[in-house]
Structure formats: structure tokens, C-alpha cells
Amino acid sequence: MSASGSGYDLSAGTYSREGRVYQIEYAAKAVENAGTALGARCKDGVVLAVERLVVSPLLELDSNRQVRPLDRHLGVATTGLVPDARQLTRRARVEAHDYRKVYGSPAPVHVVAQRLAGITHNYTLHSYMRPWGAAALVAGVDADGPALWLVETTGDAHGYYATAVGKGARPAKSELERLSFDDMTCEQLVTELTRVLYLAHDDAKDQEKPFTVELGWCCAASNNLSLIHI
């Protein structure tokens, strides 16, 4: 038995006496210990940014991206366990493709986010599954304009003007709260989110390892197409 969970953490389908599900909390901890991911909406689009540690000088930087396109108008930024994040991205891409195939139009951002949240939540309900150790920021420009949603390890999903997740989430949110997104263009927001990531980065926690910033945006300047940059 686990010392912290007293046996209640052996299954995602078991509640403790306090009403807690320990495996979900462990999954959330995996996200809290991972690189910081940011997202924000502005007056003409939406921008995603992820801090990615360079764990080896031999690493090919283009491999295992954490900011990826889902459709021409839609993208996702992930943080947490990399294999789990890759599978979340794959599932989100399938949902966006299926919506376009069935309805003949691009999937609204909130639809893809809520479908992904439903899939994530399903993995917290059964003893033979484990929760995803990753969180996803789903962003894009649809018929209602720029949109940003956060899908958490619990299966919860909310829309945001701006948010952060990962080890530097707290200082990053403090910086984001000081910005006026309604007055910014996408180009300005790219610079600001990069600045926030550098401020939120903690050399002590990361043992002074170098890091890169992955960026993705969808805005009027890109003809409302999702573009990725590292």
C-alpha cells in the first residue's frame, strides 16, 4: 500500500474517505512538474507557447513537438508526460477531422476541447485505466472568433482569455493578468508570451538546463491558419 494514499491510490475508480481520487491528483502532479505552457487570445487571433527543456545537446529540436496543428484553423499545446501528450493530440486531431467529415465545416474550438475533455474524463472512471498525465491548451479561430480552452487531467475544460499550466504556471499567470489582450495584435502577443515564459523559467528547478520556446499562432496575418514555430 502507498504511504500517501493508504491503499486508495491503487485504482482511479476508488475514492478515499475524504472524497479524493489519488490517481487523478498524481496525474495533475505530473503536469505541475512539466514545462510551462501558455495560451492567450488577442484582438486578431490566438497564440500558444511552450517551454521545452533541451535535455541533451544531441537532441533534434524538431522531434516530439509540444505545439501541433489539429486542423487548418486549430492547434494544441501540451505539457506533462510526453507520450500521454502525444496521444491526446492524436485524439484531438481525430475529433477535428471527424467533425469536418460529418458536418462539412471546420470544427469549433469549444467542440474539439469538450470532446477531448470527455475522452480524458473517461480515463478517470475505470479501474483498468489510468488518468492522462498531460494537459492540453486547444486554440484557434472559428466562426465566433479567436478561442482558447484548457483541458485538464480531470477531464474538466474551460474557456480562457489567457492561462498557463505547468511548473511555472503561478508566476506566468501573475504576468498575464497585467496584460491588456484586447489592445494587442498577434505579433505583439508572440513577443509578450515569450517574455513571460522566460520570466517564469526557474533555473534552480531545471538545473540550469537550456530550453527552447515553441510557438504557435492563428490570426488574421496568417489568414486564420495555424502556424508553428520553434
ROPAFI-181501 format. One record per residue (C-alpha): residue number from 1; x, y, z. Coordinates in pm, 1 decimal, m for minus. Example, Ala and Ser with C-alpha at 12.3 -4.5 7.8 and 13.67 -1.06 7.14 Angstrom:
BEGIN
    nr          u          v          w
     1     1230.0     m450.0      780.0
     2     1367.0     m106.0      714.0
//
This chain:
BEGIN
    nr          u          v          w
     1        0.0        0.0        0.0
     2      105.1      355.5      m64.5
     3      204.1      561.9      237.4
     4       31.7      871.5       95.4
     5     m280.8      709.7      m47.4
     6     m320.1      435.7      218.4
     7     m433.3      191.1      m48.9
     8     m686.7      427.0     m207.4
     9     m445.9      511.6     m489.8
    10     m441.3      162.0     m640.0
    11     m727.5      243.0     m876.9
    12     m863.9      552.0    m1049.8
    13    m1211.8      421.6     m967.3
    14    m1162.5      434.8     m588.7
    15    m1246.5      730.0     m364.2
    16    m1068.6      787.7      m36.8
    17    m1266.6      857.7      281.0
    18    m1214.2     1229.4      215.9
    19    m1365.9     1203.0     m132.3
    20    m1032.8     1227.6     m313.5
    21     m918.1     1025.5     m613.6
    22     m544.4      997.2     m566.1
    23     m454.4      879.9     m916.1
    24     m609.0     1195.6    m1062.6
    25     m403.9     1403.2     m819.5
    26      m88.8     1216.1     m922.1
    27     m165.7     1288.7    m1287.6
    28     m208.9     1658.0    m1205.7
    29      127.7     1649.3    m1027.1
    30      292.2     1517.3    m1344.5
    31      163.0     1827.5    m1524.3
    32      275.6     2059.7    m1243.7
    33      630.4     1921.6    m1273.8
    34      645.1     1963.1    m1652.2
    35      741.9     2261.4    m1867.2
    36      523.2     2570.8    m1868.1
    37      260.6     2609.8    m2142.1
    38       84.2     2939.9    m2212.1
    39     m205.4     3048.0    m2425.6
    40     m372.5     3384.3    m2484.0
    41     m628.9     3548.9    m2709.8
    42     m583.1     3893.1    m2861.2
    43     m786.8     4119.6    m3085.6
    44     m692.7     3943.2    m3409.3
    45     m603.6     3587.3    m3309.9
    46     m466.7     3344.5    m3052.4
    47     m111.5     3239.8    m2955.6
    48       27.9     2928.6    m2782.8
    49      374.1     2897.7    m2627.9
    50      553.5     2610.7    m2452.3
    51      881.4     2597.9    m2260.1
    52     1076.3     2290.1    m2366.8
    53     1394.9     2181.3    m2189.1
    54     1687.4     2067.7    m2404.6
    55     1774.5     1752.2    m2210.4
    56     2068.6     1664.7    m2436.1
    57     2291.7     1855.8    m2679.4
    58     2230.3     1566.4    m2920.5
    59     1854.1     1624.0    m2923.3
    60     1690.6     1707.6    m3253.9
    61     1473.1     2006.8    m3166.3
    62     1205.9     1931.1    m3424.6
    63     1126.0     1591.2    m3269.3
    64      833.2     1544.9    m3029.3
    65      687.9     1891.7    m3070.2
    66      452.0     2009.2    m2798.1
    67      272.9     2267.4    m3012.1
    68       99.3     2097.7    m3303.0
    69     m172.4     2175.6    m3558.3
    70     m503.1     1988.2    m3536.7
    71     m665.7     2141.0    m3845.1
    72     m602.5     2436.6    m4070.9
    73     m761.2     2675.0    m3818.3
    74     m686.3     2489.6    m3497.9
    75     m385.5     2391.7    m3284.1
    76     m291.7     2246.9    m2947.1
    77      m14.8     2297.2    m2690.8
    78       51.8     2019.8    m2441.1
    79      257.7     1968.8    m2128.5
    80      307.6     1676.5    m1892.6
    81      416.5     1324.2    m1982.3
    82      526.3     1339.9    m2346.1
    83      375.2     1004.4    m2460.1
    84       40.6     1094.3    m2298.9
    85       52.2     1439.4    m2458.9
    86      118.0     1283.8    m2798.8
    87     m187.4     1059.3    m2765.0
    88     m404.7     1349.8    m2650.0
    89     m300.4     1540.2    m2959.3
    90     m382.0     1242.9    m3179.7
    91     m729.5     1208.5    m3026.9
    92     m796.9     1581.6    m3066.5
    93     m689.4     1564.3    m3431.3
    94     m928.5     1272.8    m3491.6
    95    m1216.7     1467.3    m3334.8
    96    m1146.2     1773.6    m3552.1
    97    m1125.2     1556.3    m3864.3
    98    m1446.4     1367.3    m3782.6
    99    m1638.2     1691.3    m3728.6
   100    m1526.0     1827.4    m4066.5
   101    m1611.8     1495.9    m4235.4
   102    m1962.5     1474.7    m4085.4
   103    m2069.1     1840.8    m4095.8
   104    m1862.8     1967.5    m4389.4
   105    m1726.7     2264.9    m4196.1
   106    m1432.3     2335.5    m3961.7
   107    m1483.9     2220.9    m3603.8
   108    m1547.8     2500.0    m3349.6
   109    m1270.7     2523.3    m3092.1
   110    m1502.9     2457.3    m2798.1
   111    m1641.3     2141.4    m2959.5
   112    m1296.5     1985.2    m3001.6
   113    m1197.4     2089.6    m2647.3
   114    m1513.3     1947.1    m2490.9
   115    m1486.3     1621.8    m2683.9
   116    m1124.3     1587.4    m2574.4
   117    m1231.4     1661.2    m2216.3
   118    m1491.2     1384.2    m2237.3
   119    m1226.7     1136.9    m2353.7
   120     m991.4     1249.2    m2074.9
   121    m1265.3     1217.2    m1813.7
   122    m1344.6      864.0    m1929.3
   123     m992.8      759.9    m1830.3
   124    m1062.1      864.1    m1469.4
   125    m1368.1      639.3    m1428.8
   126    m1240.4      284.6    m1470.0
   127    m1003.7       77.2    m1257.9
   128     m837.4      m73.4    m1565.7
   129     m736.4      271.0    m1698.4
   130     m517.9      545.9    m1559.0
   131     m568.5      922.2    m1596.3
   132     m374.1     1105.5    m1864.8
   133      m62.7     1269.3    m1720.6
   134      m92.4     1564.7    m1957.5
   135     m293.8     1882.6    m2006.2
   136     m385.0     2047.8    m2336.7
   137     m443.4     2405.3    m2449.5
   138     m673.1     2396.4    m2752.5
   139     m679.3     2718.9    m2953.7
   140     m787.1     2852.4    m3291.2
   141    m1007.5     3092.8    m3482.5
   142    m1358.3     2974.9    m3573.3
   143    m1685.1     3140.7    m3676.0
   144    m1708.4     3309.5    m3334.5
   145    m1354.2     3447.7    m3348.7
   146    m1040.7     3356.3    m3150.1
   147    m1090.5     3093.6    m2878.9
   148     m873.4     2926.7    m2614.3
   149     m964.7     2626.5    m2397.7
   150     m773.9     2435.4    m2130.3
   151     m838.7     2061.5    m2092.4
   152     m713.8     1937.6    m1754.6
   153     m619.6     1590.2    m1633.1
   154     m953.3     1559.1    m1451.7
   155    m1144.8     1591.4    m1778.0
   156    m1251.4     1944.4    m1688.4
   157    m1244.4     2208.0    m1964.6
   158    m1287.1     2585.3    m1953.5
   159    m1251.3     2871.5    m2196.7
   160     m996.4     3143.1    m2115.6
   161     m874.2     3478.9    m2238.7
   162     m529.4     3369.4    m2120.4
   163     m395.8     3094.3    m1896.0
   164      m87.2     2893.8    m1801.3
   165      m20.1     2537.6    m1689.8
   166      294.4     2355.1    m1578.6
   167      569.0     2422.8    m1324.8
   168      583.0     2796.8    m1393.3
   169      205.9     2848.0    m1404.3
   170      182.0     3065.7    m1092.9
   171      434.6     3338.6    m1188.4
   172      319.2     3318.7    m1550.7
   173      m43.8     3385.2    m1454.7
   174       64.5     3682.8    m1245.2
   175      234.7     3832.3    m1551.0
   176      m56.5     3750.5    m1782.5
   177     m302.6     3927.7    m1552.6
   178     m112.7     4253.6    m1609.5
   179     m153.2     4247.7    m1986.5
   180     m431.2     4407.7    m2190.1
   181     m502.7     4147.2    m2457.0
   182     m783.6     4340.9    m2626.5
   183     m530.4     4603.8    m2736.9
   184     m266.4     4359.6    m2865.9
   185     m206.1     4216.6    m3208.1
   186      m95.0     3858.5    m3256.8
   187      257.1     3977.0    m3342.3
   188      281.1     4170.2    m3015.6
   189      139.7     3877.4    m2819.3
   190      406.4     3641.0    m2953.3
   191      672.1     3870.7    m2802.8
   192      486.6     3905.0    m2473.0
   193      427.5     3530.8    m2422.8
   194      793.8     3460.6    m2496.5
   195      889.4     3720.2    m2235.6
   196      651.2     3565.6    m1981.0
   197      797.6     3218.8    m2039.8
   198     1148.9     3347.8    m1975.1
   199     1033.2     3518.9    m1653.2
   200      852.9     3203.5    m1535.2
   201     1150.3     2976.4    m1607.8
   202     1326.4     2858.7    m1290.9
   203     1692.3     2769.0    m1343.9
   204     1715.9     2614.6     m996.0
   205     1437.3     2363.9    m1062.9
   206     1567.9     2281.3    m1409.8
   207     1934.1     2252.5    m1304.0
   208     2027.3     2536.8    m1540.1
   209     1947.6     2328.4    m1848.2
   210     1899.9     2527.1    m2170.1
   211     1548.4     2548.1    m2311.4
   212     1371.5     2644.3    m2629.4
   213     1033.5     2808.9    m2681.0
   214      778.6     2651.7    m2915.0
   215      519.9     2892.4    m3051.5
   216      201.3     2852.9    m3248.2
   217      m47.9     3112.4    m3362.7
   218     m363.6     3154.2    m3566.0
   219     m457.0     3506.9    m3667.8
   220     m558.2     3739.1    m3948.7
   221     m193.8     3783.2    m4053.7
   222     m168.3     3406.8    m4117.1
   223     m506.7     3406.5    m4296.8
   224     m650.9     3235.6    m3986.5
   225     m433.6     2928.0    m4047.5
   226     m248.4     2759.4    m3760.0
   227      129.4     2809.9    m3788.6
   228      403.5     2657.2    m3571.6
   229      748.6     2797.0    m3493.5
   230     1033.5     2673.6    m3272.5
//
